[in-house]
Amino acid sequence: MIYYPYFRGRQFDLRALTEFANQAATPNVMPIIEPVRDVPALPKTIKAFSQHQQPLAVIQNPQVDHYHFQAAKRYPIEALFQQSEIQRAYILTPLLPPQLLANSLVIVQHYADLKLFLAHDWLPDSATLLVPPEARIRQLLTGRRFGHLFDHYAVPEHSFEFSAMPDSFWSSDIEFAQQYHEIGFSDYLTQGAPYFEHGHPSRTVTLHLIYLANDQVRIRHFVSDQHEDFKHQRDKFFEALTKAVAWIKTQPAINQTTASTRLVALADEHHFPGMGVLKALTIEHHLEIMARYLKLNNGV
C-alpha cells in the first residue's frame, strides 16, 4: 500500500518535502509534486529525494499556474529523472500523447478522459493510475494498477467556523483501498484541491493536525480567538499554538512527531517564525503520521 500525498510546488511545500526526504526512510510514501514555479527549491527537493533513495513523482504537464508555459527553465529538472527514485507523472487530458505514459503515474481527473483513453487502447498496462473514488471509474479498471485520489479537506466559509467542530474524522483510506483492491491512495493533505496563485491573509489563524485513533486518521483544528480583522497575525498565531501545544502534550507517543516537538519549542520560546514555517511544520507532521498509519496497517 502506497500513500501519494499531492502537492503544488509552493515554497513551503518544497521546504517541508525536503525536510521529509532528509529525515524519513519510507519507501511506501511517494509524494507527487505538480510544479507551479521555476524556482531553485524544486530541483533541490528532487535531489534530496534521490540522494536518500526516497520515491517521488513529478508531474510533467502541470495544469495550474504558469510553470508549464515556460519553454526555457532557469532551474531545469529534466536530468534528475535519470535517477530511479524519481518517477514521471502526468495529468490525463484529451491531448496528452499516449506514448508518454508507459511506466508512469497517471492522475485521472475526469471519467470522460479515462473512458476515451481506454476506448482507444491508449493507456498502457504499465501505467499506475490515481482516480476519483467513483464506482463507474473502478468498473473500467478491472485488472489494472490503480488507487484513489480524494480531497478530504472540507473548508468552511470562514476559518473560525472550525471552532464549532474542533475534532473530526479525516480518513480510513487504507480500509477503502483494500476493499476495492487498490494499490494505494492519494489526497491533498490539509491544503485542499483548489489552487490559488496568490495567498491572502486570513482573519483567523488555524492549525490543522492529524492524529491516529481507533484505526482511523482524525484531525484537530486549533483556532485563534481573534477573527474580527486581518491584524495581529503574531498574536493570533500564539492563541492557536497555545491550544495546539496543550493538546500535543496529552497525546500518546504515536501522535508525537518531530514537527509537533518543534511546535512545542516555538511555544516555549514564544517565537513566531512566520506563517510559511508553520505551514511547513504541519505538512511534516502530516507526512510522519501517515507513514505510521501505513505501518500500523501493514501497508509497508
C-alpha positions, 0 to 999 in steps of 0.5 A: 500500500502506497500513500501519494500525498499531492502537492503544488510546488509552493515554497513551503511545500518544497521546504517541508518535502525536503525536510521529509526526504532528509529525515524519513526512510519510507519507501511506501510514501511517494509524494507527487509534486505538480510544479507551479514555479521555476524556482531553485527549491524544486530541483533541490527537493528532487535531489534530496529525494534521490540522494536518500533513495526516497520515491517521488513523482513529478508531474510533467504537464502541470495544469495550474499556474504558469510553470508549464508555459515556460519553454526555457527553465532557469532551474531545469529538472529534466536530468534528475529523472535519470535517477530511479527514485524519481518517477514521471507523472502526468495529468490525463487530458484529451491531448496528452500523447499516449506514448508518454505514459508507459511506466508512469503515474497517471492522475485521472481527473475526469471519467470522460478522459479515462473512458476515451483513453481506454476506448482507444487502447491508449493507456498502457498496462504499465501505467499506475493510475490515481482516480476519483473514488467513483464506482463507474471509474473502478468498473473500467479498471478491472485488472489494472494498477490503480488507487484513489485520489480524494480531497478530504479537506472540507473548508468552511466559509470562514476559518473560525467556523472550525471552532464549532467542530474542533475534532473530526474524522479525516480518513480510513483510506487504507480500509477503502483501498483494500476493499476495492483492491487498490494499490494505494491512495492519494489526497491533498493533505490539509491544503485542499484541491483548489489552487490559488496563485496568490495567498491572502491573509486570513482573519483567523489563524488555524492549525490543522493536525492529524492524529491516529485513533481507533484505526482511523486518521482524525484531525484537530483544528486549533483556532485563534480567538481573534477573527474580527480583522486581518491584524495581529497575525503574531498574536493570533498565531500564539492563541492557536499554538497555545491550544495546539501545544496543550493538546500535543502534550496529552497525546500518546507517543504515536501522535508525537512527531518531530514537527509537533516537538518543534511546535512545542519549542516555538511555544516555549520560546514564544517565537513566531517564525512566520506563517510559511514555517508553520505551514511547513511544520504541519505538512511534516507532521502530516507526512510522519503520521501517515507513514505510521498509519501505513505501518500500523496497517501493514501497508509497508 
